[in-house]
Amino acid sequence: MLRLTRPKKRLEKLSKTNNPSIKLRGLMKILLKNILPDLRSVLNIVALLCLSVYFIFVPIIKSPSPRQKPNVKAAFVSEPPMPVSKNIPAPQVTATGIYITDLKTGQVLLEKNAHTRLKPASLTKIMTALVAMDYYNDDSILLVKNGQNANGNTVKLRKGDKLIASDLLYALLVPSGNDAAVTFAENYPGGYQAFISRMNSKATEMSLQNTHFVNVSGVESQNHYTSAFDITVLARAALARPQFSSIVSTQKITLKSLKGNIYPLESTNLLLGQPGIFGVKTGWTPEAGECLVILVEKNGHSVLISILNSKDRFGEAQTLFNWVFENYSWE
C-alpha cells in the first residue's frame, strides 16, 4: 500500500502558495521521493511473482507429453509363429555336431555337441566370404597371384588372370574353390596373413568362442576349428546379405574373367535344386568328415541345419529336415 502520511505536511504547505510553478515542482519532489520508491517496490514484487510463475509452469508446458499408447490394436501386431514340438524322437545320425534353428525366431529345434570344437573343412569359406564382402567392392579387380597353387578343391584359376570380386565370390562359394579363397586373401591389404587375422578378429566380434582359423579355405590344419553353434551364427549373418544368399543358392554358372578366360562352375551341394532347399555350404576333409550347412523352407518356415563330422551329410540332412517338419508345428 502506498504511504502518503510522510509528505502530508509538505502538501499542506504547498496548498497555501498561489504560485503554480512552485506547486508543480513541489508535487514532483514529493512524488519522486516518496511515491515512486513505493511503486518500484510494487513493480519488483510483481516482477518476482511473474518470474516465479514462469519457472513453475513453463517446464510443465514445455516438457514432452508422455507417449500415448498406439492406436493400433494388439491384434494387428504380427509376430512370427513359434515352432511347437510334438515330442517325436529325433533320428539317430552319425554327425558329431548338430545345430538346427528356426531362422525367423531363432528357436533351437535340435542340438548335439553344439559347442564342441570340430574341424569345419570348407565351411570356413563362409567367413572368407564375409571378410571379402566387407572389404572389396563388387567391381574390385583381383589378380590371381598364387591361387593356382592351392591344394584341394579348385576352379583352376590361371596365374595372372584378373576377376572382379563379385565373380570371384561365385568361384569361392558355388564350387568351393580354394584358389578363389587364396586370391581374395592375397589381394587384401597386408596379404594372406592379414586376411586370416581379420577372419579371427571378426569371429571375436561375433562372439564365436569356439572358432579359430589358420587358413582361408579349410584345408586340414592344427588349431583350425569351429562348432555347430558357431557355424550357425556365422551362416545366419551371411544369409542376411542378399548377395551371399543369392550366390549359395546357385547350382551352375559360367564366369568370364577380365582376360577372357572361361570358368564353368557347379555347386558341390547335391541337395540344391530340390524343392525347399537353398544353399548354404559344403565341406569335407578326411579329418573333418562331411560337413554341411543347409537352409530349408517349407510352408513359409525357414530352418537352418548345421552338421559337422558326418558320414553321410546329404542323407542325414534330408532325414533331419523331414523330422523337423514332422515334429514341429508353427503356432
C-alpha positions as CSV (number, residue, x, y, z in Angstrom):
1,M,0.0,0.0,0.0
2,L,1.4,3.5,-0.9
3,R,2.3,5.6,2.1
4,L,1.0,9.2,1.9
5,T,1.4,10.2,5.5
6,R,5.1,11.4,5.3
7,P,4.5,14.1,2.6
8,K,1.3,15.3,4.3
9,K,2.9,18.5,5.9
10,R,4.6,19.4,2.6
11,L,1.3,19.1,0.8
12,E,-0.4,21.4,3.3
13,K,2.4,23.9,2.9
14,L,2.1,23.8,-1.0
15,S,-1.6,24.3,-0.8
16,K,-1.1,27.7,0.8
17,T,1.1,29.0,-2.0
18,N,-0.5,30.7,-5.1
19,N,2.4,30.1,-7.4
20,P,1.5,27.3,-9.8
21,S,5.1,26.7,-10.8
22,I,6.2,26.2,-7.1
23,K,3.2,23.9,-6.5
24,L,4.2,21.8,-9.6
25,R,7.8,21.5,-8.6
26,G,6.9,20.6,-5.0
27,L,4.5,17.9,-6.1
28,M,7.1,16.4,-8.4
29,K,9.6,16.3,-5.5
30,I,7.1,14.6,-3.2
31,L,6.3,12.1,-6.0
32,L,9.9,11.3,-6.7
33,K,11.0,11.0,-3.0
34,N,8.0,9.2,-1.6
35,I,5.6,7.7,-4.0
36,L,7.9,6.3,-6.8
37,P,10.1,4.2,-4.5
38,D,6.9,2.6,-3.3
39,L,5.9,2.0,-6.9
40,R,9.3,0.4,-7.6
41,S,8.8,-2.0,-4.7
42,V,5.3,-2.9,-6.0
43,L,6.7,-3.4,-9.5
44,N,9.6,-5.5,-8.1
45,I,7.2,-7.7,-6.3
46,V,5.0,-8.1,-9.4
47,A,8.1,-9.0,-11.5
48,L,9.2,-11.5,-8.9
49,L,5.8,-13.2,-8.9
50,C,5.8,-13.3,-12.7
51,L,9.2,-15.0,-12.7
52,S,8.1,-17.5,-10.1
53,V,5.0,-18.3,-12.2
54,Y,7.2,-18.7,-15.3
55,F,9.7,-21.1,-13.8
56,I,7.0,-23.1,-12.1
57,F,4.7,-23.6,-15.0
58,V,6.8,-23.3,-18.2
59,P,8.7,-26.5,-17.7
60,I,5.4,-28.3,-17.3
61,I,4.1,-26.7,-20.5
62,K,7.3,-27.4,-22.5
63,S,8.0,-30.9,-21.1
64,P,7.3,-33.7,-23.6
65,S,4.0,-35.3,-23.1
66,P,4.1,-38.9,-22.1
67,R,4.0,-41.3,-25.1
68,Q,0.5,-42.2,-26.0
69,K,-0.5,-45.7,-26.4
70,P,-0.6,-46.8,-30.0
71,N,-4.0,-46.6,-31.6
72,V,-3.3,-49.9,-33.4
73,K,-4.9,-52.7,-31.6
74,A,-2.7,-55.5,-30.3
75,A,-4.4,-58.0,-32.6
76,F,-2.8,-56.3,-35.6
77,V,0.8,-56.6,-34.2
78,S,2.2,-59.6,-36.1
79,E,4.8,-61.8,-34.5
80,P,6.3,-64.9,-36.2
81,P,4.6,-68.1,-35.1
82,M,6.7,-70.2,-32.8
83,P,7.6,-73.9,-33.5
84,V,5.9,-76.2,-31.1
85,S,7.3,-79.8,-30.6
86,K,5.1,-82.9,-30.9
87,N,7.8,-84.8,-28.9
88,I,8.6,-87.1,-31.8
89,P,12.1,-88.5,-31.0
90,A,14.9,-87.1,-33.2
91,P,16.5,-89.6,-35.6
92,Q,19.9,-91.1,-34.8
93,V,22.6,-89.8,-37.1
94,T,26.4,-90.1,-37.3
95,A,27.2,-86.4,-37.3
96,T,29.2,-85.4,-34.2
97,G,27.9,-81.9,-34.1
98,I,24.4,-80.7,-35.0
99,Y,22.6,-77.4,-34.5
100,I,19.2,-76.7,-36.0
101,T,17.3,-73.5,-35.6
102,D,14.1,-71.8,-36.8
103,L,15.5,-68.9,-38.9
104,K,12.7,-66.4,-38.1
105,T,12.5,-66.9,-34.3
106,G,16.0,-68.3,-33.6
107,Q,14.4,-71.1,-31.6
108,V,16.7,-74.1,-31.3
109,L,15.0,-77.2,-32.7
110,L,17.8,-79.7,-32.2
111,E,21.3,-79.7,-30.9
112,K,24.0,-82.2,-30.4
113,N,27.5,-81.3,-29.1
114,A,26.7,-77.8,-30.3
115,H,29.7,-76.2,-28.6
116,T,32.3,-78.9,-29.3
117,R,35.3,-77.8,-31.3
118,L,35.4,-79.6,-34.6
119,K,37.1,-79.2,-38.0
120,P,35.0,-77.1,-40.4
121,A,36.6,-78.0,-43.7
122,S,35.3,-75.7,-46.4
123,L,32.6,-74.3,-44.2
124,T,35.5,-71.9,-43.4
125,K,34.7,-70.1,-46.6
126,I,31.5,-68.6,-45.1
127,M,33.8,-66.4,-43.0
128,T,36.2,-65.9,-46.0
129,A,33.2,-64.6,-48.0
130,L,32.1,-62.3,-45.2
131,V,35.5,-60.7,-44.8
132,A,35.8,-60.4,-48.6
133,M,32.4,-58.7,-48.9
134,D,33.3,-56.4,-46.0
135,Y,36.4,-55.1,-47.8
136,Y,36.0,-55.4,-51.6
137,N,33.6,-53.6,-53.8
138,D,31.7,-55.7,-56.3
139,D,33.8,-54.3,-59.1
140,S,37.1,-54.5,-57.4
141,I,39.7,-56.2,-59.6
142,L,41.6,-59.1,-58.1
143,L,44.8,-60.6,-59.5
144,V,45.4,-64.4,-59.3
145,K,48.9,-64.4,-57.8
146,N,49.4,-67.9,-56.2
147,G,45.9,-69.2,-56.1
148,Q,46.6,-71.6,-58.9
149,N,48.9,-73.5,-56.5
150,A,46.1,-74.0,-53.9
151,N,45.5,-77.5,-52.6
152,G,42.2,-79.4,-52.6
153,N,39.2,-78.3,-54.5
154,T,39.8,-75.5,-57.1
155,V,38.2,-73.9,-60.1
156,K,41.6,-73.9,-61.9
157,L,42.2,-70.2,-61.8
158,R,45.0,-69.2,-64.1
159,K,48.1,-67.4,-62.8
160,G,48.0,-63.7,-63.7
161,D,44.3,-63.7,-64.5
162,K,42.0,-61.0,-63.3
163,L,38.4,-61.2,-62.0
164,I,36.1,-58.8,-60.3
165,A,35.2,-59.5,-56.7
166,S,31.6,-60.3,-57.3
167,D,32.5,-63.1,-59.8
168,L,35.2,-64.4,-57.5
169,L,32.6,-64.9,-54.8
170,Y,30.8,-67.3,-57.1
171,A,34.1,-69.2,-57.6
172,L,34.5,-69.3,-53.8
173,L,31.1,-70.4,-52.8
174,V,29.5,-72.4,-55.7
175,P,32.2,-75.0,-56.4
176,S,34.1,-74.2,-53.2
177,G,37.3,-73.0,-54.9
178,N,40.3,-73.0,-52.6
179,D,42.1,-71.0,-55.3
180,A,39.4,-68.3,-55.1
181,A,39.9,-68.1,-51.3
182,V,43.6,-67.7,-51.7
183,T,43.1,-65.0,-54.3
184,F,40.9,-63.0,-52.0
185,A,43.4,-63.2,-49.2
186,E,46.5,-62.3,-51.4
187,N,44.8,-59.1,-52.7
188,Y,43.9,-58.0,-49.2
189,P,46.0,-55.2,-47.6
190,G,48.8,-56.9,-45.8
191,G,48.3,-60.1,-47.7
192,Y,47.3,-63.6,-46.7
193,Q,48.1,-63.5,-43.0
194,A,46.4,-60.1,-42.6
195,F,43.3,-61.6,-44.1
196,I,43.3,-64.5,-41.7
197,S,43.9,-62.1,-38.8
198,R,40.7,-60.3,-39.9
199,M,38.8,-63.6,-40.0
200,N,39.7,-64.2,-36.4
201,S,39.0,-60.7,-35.2
202,K,35.6,-60.9,-36.9
203,A,35.0,-64.2,-35.1
204,T,35.7,-62.4,-31.9
205,E,33.4,-59.6,-32.7
206,M,30.7,-62.1,-33.4
207,S,31.4,-63.8,-30.0
208,L,32.3,-67.1,-31.7
209,Q,34.0,-68.6,-28.7
210,N,34.8,-71.9,-30.3
211,T,36.1,-70.8,-33.6
212,H,39.6,-70.1,-34.9
213,F,41.1,-70.0,-38.3
214,V,44.6,-70.6,-39.6
215,N,43.8,-70.7,-43.3
216,V,41.2,-69.3,-45.7
217,S,39.9,-72.4,-47.3
218,G,39.5,-75.1,-44.6
219,V,42.3,-77.4,-45.6
220,E,43.4,-79.5,-42.6
221,S,45.5,-77.6,-40.1
222,Q,46.1,-77.6,-36.4
223,N,44.3,-75.1,-34.4
224,H,41.7,-74.6,-37.1
225,Y,38.2,-75.3,-35.7
226,T,34.6,-74.2,-35.2
227,S,31.4,-75.6,-33.6
228,A,28.0,-76.4,-34.8
229,F,26.6,-73.5,-32.9
230,D,29.3,-71.0,-34.1
231,I,28.9,-72.0,-37.7
232,T,25.2,-71.5,-37.4
233,V,25.7,-68.0,-36.1
234,L,28.1,-67.3,-38.9
235,A,25.7,-68.7,-41.6
236,R,22.8,-66.6,-40.2
237,A,24.9,-63.4,-40.5
238,A,26.0,-64.3,-44.1
239,L,22.4,-65.2,-45.2
240,A,21.3,-61.8,-44.0
241,R,23.2,-60.4,-47.0
242,P,21.2,-60.8,-50.2
243,Q,24.4,-61.2,-52.3
244,F,25.6,-64.2,-50.3
245,S,22.1,-65.7,-50.2
246,S,21.8,-65.5,-53.9
247,I,25.2,-67.0,-54.7
248,V,24.9,-70.0,-52.4
249,S,21.5,-71.0,-54.0
250,T,23.1,-71.1,-57.4
251,Q,23.5,-74.5,-59.0
252,K,25.5,-73.7,-62.1
253,I,27.1,-70.6,-63.6
254,T,29.9,-69.8,-66.0
255,L,32.3,-66.9,-65.3
256,K,34.4,-65.0,-67.8
257,S,37.5,-63.3,-66.4
258,L,38.6,-59.8,-67.5
259,K,41.2,-61.5,-69.7
260,G,38.6,-63.7,-71.4
261,N,39.2,-66.9,-69.6
262,I,36.1,-69.1,-69.0
263,Y,35.3,-70.9,-65.8
264,P,32.3,-73.2,-65.6
265,L,31.1,-73.6,-62.0
266,E,28.9,-76.2,-60.5
267,S,27.7,-76.4,-56.9
268,T,29.1,-79.0,-54.5
269,N,25.7,-79.1,-52.7
270,L,24.0,-82.2,-54.2
271,L,20.7,-81.3,-52.5
272,L,20.5,-77.9,-54.2
273,G,17.6,-77.7,-56.6
274,Q,15.4,-80.0,-54.6
275,P,12.1,-78.3,-53.5
276,G,12.6,-76.1,-50.5
277,I,16.4,-76.4,-50.3
278,F,18.6,-73.3,-50.6
279,G,22.4,-73.3,-50.1
280,V,24.4,-72.9,-47.9
281,K,27.8,-74.5,-47.9
282,T,29.5,-77.9,-48.0
283,G,32.8,-79.1,-46.6
284,W,34.9,-82.2,-46.4
285,T,38.4,-83.4,-45.4
286,P,39.4,-86.8,-44.1
287,E,39.8,-85.3,-40.6
288,A,36.8,-83.0,-40.6
289,G,34.5,-85.6,-42.1
290,E,31.5,-84.5,-44.1
291,C,30.2,-81.1,-43.2
292,L,27.1,-79.2,-44.4
293,V,25.1,-76.1,-43.6
294,I,21.8,-76.1,-45.4
295,L,18.8,-73.7,-45.5
296,V,15.4,-75.5,-46.0
297,E,12.0,-73.9,-46.3
298,K,8.5,-75.5,-46.2
299,N,5.1,-73.9,-45.8
300,G,6.7,-70.5,-45.3
301,H,9.0,-71.7,-42.5
302,S,12.8,-71.5,-42.8
303,V,15.1,-73.8,-40.9
304,L,18.9,-73.7,-40.8
305,I,20.6,-77.1,-40.3
306,S,24.3,-77.3,-39.5
307,I,26.1,-80.7,-39.5
308,L,29.7,-81.3,-38.6
309,N,31.7,-84.6,-39.0
310,S,29.0,-86.7,-40.6
311,K,29.5,-89.9,-42.6
312,D,26.5,-89.1,-44.8
313,R,25.9,-85.3,-44.7
314,F,23.3,-85.2,-47.5
315,G,21.3,-88.2,-46.4
316,E,21.4,-87.1,-42.8
317,A,20.4,-83.5,-43.7
318,Q,17.3,-84.9,-45.5
319,T,16.5,-87.1,-42.6
320,L,16.7,-84.2,-40.1
321,F,14.8,-81.9,-42.5
322,N,11.9,-84.4,-42.7
323,W,11.9,-84.9,-38.9
324,V,11.8,-81.1,-38.2
325,F,8.7,-80.6,-40.2
326,E,7.1,-83.8,-38.9
327,N,7.9,-82.9,-35.3
328,Y,7.2,-79.2,-35.3
329,S,4.1,-77.2,-36.0
330,W,4.2,-73.4,-36.1
331,E,1.6,-71.8,-33.9
